[in-house]
Each structure stands twice: as C-alpha cells, then as structure tokens.
Amino acid sequence: MNDSVEKPYLIQKGEDGKYRLTVRDTHYNSRGYPIVKSTLQDEVFDTQSAAKTFARENFKAQAGQYATK
C-alpha cells in the first residue's frame, strides 16, 4: 500500500486553455486503505492563480495543498 497522501486540490488545464478545480476528500476504511472522493467544481478559471484563489476563499486551502497532475 502506498503511504502517500493525495493533495486535496487538483488544478488541471483543459483543452480550451481554461483551468478547472477538483476537490478531493480522502477517508480511510477499517483496513487503512484510502477512499478518495473527487468533486469537479463548476467554475472555470482563466489562470491557475485564479483557481488557487478560489480554493483559498471557498475551501480554506493552504500553500502546498495543490496538485497539477
């Protein structure tokens, strides 16, 4: 089992050049395996920075909690 933890905020660039934010929530079952629920947000952003700002303001995201892959 991999002990690495998924970063809770995933920012991806779409084919149209816009950025989307996915919020990931990780829970662990009784055997310690991670169960990850991913929720793609409806908002579309022009820049990666705008997506990070949205995550900070709406989900209290902190530096180091973002992933791009």
C-alpha positions as CSV (number, residue, x, y, z in Angstrom):
1,M,0.0,0.0,0.0
2,N,1.3,3.5,-0.8
3,D,1.6,5.8,2.1
4,S,1.5,9.0,0.1
5,V,-1.5,11.2,0.6
6,E,-3.4,12.8,-2.3
7,K,-3.2,16.6,-2.3
8,P,-6.8,17.8,-1.7
9,Y,-6.9,20.4,-4.6
10,L,-6.2,19.3,-8.2
11,I,-5.9,22.1,-10.8
12,Q,-6.0,20.9,-14.4
13,K,-5.8,22.8,-17.7
14,G,-8.4,21.8,-20.2
15,E,-8.2,21.6,-24.0
16,D,-9.8,25.0,-24.2
17,G,-6.9,26.5,-22.2
18,K,-9.1,27.2,-19.1
19,Y,-8.4,25.8,-15.7
20,R,-10.7,23.6,-13.6
21,L,-10.5,22.8,-9.9
22,T,-11.2,19.3,-8.4
23,V,-11.6,19.0,-4.7
24,R,-10.6,15.6,-3.3
25,D,-11.6,14.2,0.1
26,T,-9.7,11.2,1.4
27,H,-11.1,8.9,4.1
28,Y,-9.7,5.5,5.2
29,N,-11.6,2.3,5.6
30,S,-11.2,0.0,8.5
31,R,-8.2,-1.7,6.9
32,G,-6.4,1.6,6.4
33,Y,-6.9,1.8,2.6
34,P,-7.7,5.3,1.2
35,I,-11.1,6.1,-0.3
36,V,-10.9,9.2,-2.4
37,K,-14.0,11.2,-3.4
38,S,-13.3,13.7,-6.2
39,T,-15.7,16.6,-6.9
40,L,-15.1,18.7,-10.0
41,Q,-16.2,22.3,-9.4
42,D,-18.5,24.1,-11.8
43,E,-16.3,27.2,-12.0
44,V,-13.9,27.7,-14.9
45,F,-10.8,29.9,-14.4
46,D,-8.6,31.8,-16.9
47,T,-5.4,31.2,-14.8
48,Q,-4.1,28.7,-12.4
49,S,-3.7,31.5,-9.8
50,A,-7.4,32.3,-10.1
51,A,-8.2,28.7,-9.3
52,K,-5.9,28.7,-6.3
53,T,-7.5,32.0,-5.0
54,F,-11.0,30.3,-5.4
55,A,-9.8,27.3,-3.4
56,R,-8.4,29.5,-0.6
57,E,-11.5,31.6,-0.3
58,N,-14.1,28.8,-0.5
59,F,-12.3,25.8,0.9
60,K,-9.6,27.3,3.2
61,A,-6.8,25.8,1.0
62,Q,-3.3,26.4,2.1
63,A,0.0,26.5,0.2
64,G,1.3,23.1,-0.6
65,Q,-2.1,21.5,-0.9
66,Y,-2.4,21.9,-4.7
67,A,-1.5,19.3,-7.4
68,T,-1.4,19.7,-11.1
69,K,-1.3,16.1,-12.1
